[in-house]
Amino acid sequence: MAEVAFTAGITLHDGQMLSVDATSVDGSGIGYIAEDGPRTVPWSDVKAVMLATTDHMLESGGSLFSMAELLQEADPGRVADADGLRRFGARLLQQAAPRLCPLGAGCGLRPTP
């Protein structure tokens, strides 16, 4: 695959979570490029995976902010829950930012490890 078409949110059996730009999905696992070169997460290590395009990430992040507003308006006592939705939405948008920013990996909105 010449151009990254989707992002993989991967949860491993040991509880570790990764967000990677997938370069391949095949019988051996999910391939991606890490800072130290190409890597593959073998299926035997994967507990769960979600594949998403950048457009989907943007749409989902925006929807989380809208849901937070609706939740807070419907029940002002659930401010903490609404804030949790906002934080989740912000983290999702933070993951999408370097994929859209012309600076790529140098984007100031890039998440910290």
N, C-alpha and C positions, 0 to 999 in steps of 0.2 A: 504494500500500500504506500504510495508515494506521498500522500498528504494525510495528516491525521483527520479522521472523520468523526471521531467521538472520544469522549472521556469515560474512563471506567472508575467508578467508586468501588473499591474492593475491601471487603472485611475478611480478614484471615481468621483461621481457627484459634490462633493465640490472642485474638482481640485487637490486633493491630489493624489500622485502617489506612488505606492508600488512595490517593486521587491521582491518576496517571492519564496521559494522552496515549491511548492504545494504538499500537502499530500493527497488531495482528491478534486474531482470536482463532485458535485451532485446537487440535486434539491434545497438544502439549500444555496449553494454558493461554494466558493473556500476555502478549509481548508489549513492551514499552521501552522508551529510551530514558535511562536514569542519567544523572550527572556523570557517572563513571562508565557509561556505555549501555549497550542493549541488555535488557533483562527479560526474563519470563517468569511469571508467577504460575507455578504448576497448579492444575485443578485440584490436586490433593490438599493444597494449602488453603484453598478458597472456601470460605464459609458462605459468603453471599457476594453478589456483584450487581451493580446497576450501570448500564450503559446509557449515555445521554449525549446528544449533540449540544453544542454551545447554545444554540437557540432554545433548546429545551431547558437548559440550566437557567438562562435569563428569564424565561417565562415562569418557571417554577419559583425562582427567587422573588420575582414581582408578585406572584400569587400569594406567597407566604406573607408579604407585607399587607396585602389586601385582607387576607384572612385574619391577621392580627388586629387590624382596625375593626373588622366586623365583630370579632370576639370581644374586644374591649367595649364596643358600643352596646352589645347585647348584654354583657355582664361586667360592669365596672369592677367587680370584685376579682376578676381574673386577669388583672394587669400583669402579674408575673407570668402567666401562660402566654399572654400576648407578646410580652417582651422576649420570651423564649422563641416564639415563632419569628420575631424580627431578627434575633441573633442568628437563627438557623438560615434565614433568607440572606442575611448579610454574608455569612460564610460561603454560601452557595455562589453568590455574586462575586465574592473575592476569588473563588476558584475559577470562575469564568473570565474574569478581567484580563489575565495575561493572554488568553486566547483571542481576545478582541483588540487589545491595545497594540498600537503600531510598534511599541518598544518590546513586545513579546515578553521574554523572561525577565527583561529589565524593567517591567511595569512596576510602578510604585505601589500598586494595589495587590501585588503578588503576595500570596499567603506566606507566612514564615513557617519553617519546618517545625 
